[in-house]
Each structure stands twice: as structure tokens, then as C-alpha cells.
Amino acid sequence: MVAKKAGADPPELRNLPILCSYSYRLWALFLQVRQGIPQGFSGPNPMSHENIRAFVLNTGKRINKREISILQVLDYTYIKEIVNV
């Protein structure tokens, strides 16, 4: 998508590491859970345990405690980057 708009791949997106299946699972879970969280007035709302619980109940996917912690760290980093833009 960036390449279409810019006409070429930016250097930061070249030679990216390939995610292992577990990392890919976590990233996919993060994107799926985040998709169900509404934006706040001043930016993205943080991912809560209620958001994760609703996702699990609606999809039937299992997420363990360690994965929840990782999702919350990813979300914290995401929000921090969005706010600093």
C-alpha cells in the first residue's frame, strides 16, 4: 500500500524479518482485537480486559494470560506511537 502511494518501497520496509507462526498469531490477534475498539475523542482507547474478553466470547479463540500481557504491551506501544505522531 505504501509502495502504491509513494511509487516505491521505503527503505524501512525492505528486508523485514519473517514472523514465526507464534509471532504472526499474536500480531493477527492484536489487529483483530484492536479492530473492535472504538476511537476516543483524543485518540485510540487502550485495549481493556473487557475488549479481550468480548473478542474471545465472540470468536471462540483462546488467548492465554501470557498472550494477553503481550497484546497489552503491543497496544501500549501502538497508542504511544499514535499520540507522538
C-alpha positions in Angstrom: 0.0 0.0 0.0 2.8 2.4 0.8 4.6 1.4 -2.4 1.4 2.3 -4.4 1.2 5.8 -2.9 4.9 6.6 -2.9 5.8 4.8 -6.1 8.4 2.6 -4.3 9.0 0.8 -1.1 10.6 3.0 1.6 13.9 1.7 2.9 12.4 0.9 6.3 10.1 -1.7 4.7 12.8 -3.6 2.8 14.2 -6.8 4.2 11.8 -7.1 7.0 12.1 -10.2 9.2 9.7 -13.0 8.6 7.5 -13.6 11.6 7.4 -17.1 13.1 3.9 -18.6 13.3 3.5 -17.6 17.0 4.5 -14.0 16.4 2.2 -14.0 13.4 -0.6 -15.3 15.7 0.0 -12.6 18.3 0.1 -9.9 15.6 -3.1 -11.2 14.0 -4.8 -11.3 17.4 -3.7 -7.7 18.2 -5.1 -6.5 14.9 -8.4 -8.3 15.3 -8.9 -7.2 18.9 -7.9 -3.6 18.1 -10.4 -3.5 15.3 -13.2 -3.8 17.8 -12.1 -0.9 20.0 -13.7 2.4 19.2 -11.6 5.6 18.8 -11.8 8.1 21.6 -12.1 11.8 21.2 -8.4 12.4 21.6 -7.1 9.2 20.0 -7.3 5.5 20.4 -8.7 4.0 23.5 -6.5 1.4 25.3 -7.2 -2.3 25.0 -9.0 -3.5 28.1 -9.6 -6.9 29.6 -13.3 -6.4 28.6 -12.3 -5.9 25.0 -10.2 -9.1 25.0 -13.0 -11.0 26.8 -15.6 -9.8 24.3 -13.3 -10.9 21.4 -12.8 -14.3 23.0 -16.5 -14.8 23.6 -17.4 -13.6 20.1 -14.8 -15.6 18.1 -14.2 -18.6 20.3 -10.5 -18.1 20.0 -8.4 -18.9 23.1 -5.9 -16.4 24.5 -3.8 -17.3 27.5 -2.5 -14.9 30.2 0.9 -14.5 28.6 -0.6 -13.6 25.3 -2.9 -11.1 27.0 0.1 -9.4 28.5 1.9 -9.3 25.1 -1.2 -7.9 23.5 -1.4 -5.1 26.1 2.3 -4.3 25.6 1.7 -4.1 21.8 -1.3 -1.9 22.4 0.6 0.4 24.8 3.3 0.8 22.2 0.7 1.4 19.4 -1.0 4.1 21.4 2.3 5.7 22.4 3.3 5.9 18.7 -0.1 7.3 17.6 -0.1 10.0 20.2 3.5 11.0 19.3 2.7 11.4 15.6 
